[in-house]
């Protein structure tokens, strides 16, 4: 019963089903990736904001609490950098004491800084230029690769105010300690309203990106494993319920049309997939039936004529007239 062309319907079904599963998996993984990336982004942004709020709190504490209190305890001409400069304290706490740089990156930088350690690098220059070109810009954010690691970055411009001029304006006004420590050139000569530089926070996202990749791989492989299982089940059922019965039907045709005259039907059974071949064979079978019926009807009609003629002949014979010969028609005209 088996024929190389059999199983074709199964192949078509298999292919269609596989395409659906693949497409479904693709859409599923694509949206999952989108969603996880969005979560990652929200998380990185929230963390960067958190670092910023810590920096602001610290700066505010130094400016409003520590500095005035220290000022009350030291002579007027003295200046205690470690307790009175917000930039110094924030740099110490958030840059130098930030032992685990893999957690976050903080920089307070300038194009021409007082402390050479706060010199803006290429990326920071680019951001500062951005702030310089657009005075209304409050933040710059995005993803950048820093030292080969992808970071979510958040930057805010720092503008000089009148208070700052004490240490950033004319060196003549500046505390002696400051001049001794940094010299009278760097960090001076600014005016209120000038762009001082920027505060910059970078959150490394490589680990989160890695986690997203792992999650995608895990979900992807479990989805396709489950899909393969369902696929197999469907194929088994399909085989049992559809393909097997189609083959039985084909078998019925083969068994019942074995004479050479039925070749046209049997030949059709070898065309296309099971359903196609059955349809073709059925078409041929129907044509076969119609032909047979026409023949039968014709034969029946002729039979009446034949019977009538024969009766006439017989009656003529009975009355002594020689009967006509050669006028009796055969059954199929
Ligand atoms: C009491 C003196 C003092 C005052 C007031 C002061 N600064 Fe500074 N600032 C410094 C010192 C000292 C440094 C260098 C700190 C270090 O070593 O990192 C500095 C550094 C900075 C830096 C980092 C880049 C660089 O030049 O090293 C920025 C930006 C900055 N200050 C902005 C400001 C702004 C804005 C204000 C006013 C809101 C201000 N500062 C007020 C003393 C001062």
Boltz pocket constraint, residues with backbone or C-beta under 6 A from the ligand:
constraints:
  - pocket:
      binder: B
      contacts: [[A, 81], [A, 84], [A, 85], [A, 86], [A, 87], [A, 88], [A, 91], [A, 108], [A, 109], [A, 110], [A, 112], [A, 113], [A, 114], [A, 115], [A, 116], [A, 118], [A, 158], [A, 159], [A, 160], [A, 161], [A, 163], [A, 164], [A, 165], [A, 166], [A, 167], [A, 168], [A, 178], [A, 187], [A, 196], [A, 197], [A, 198]]
      max_distance: 6.0
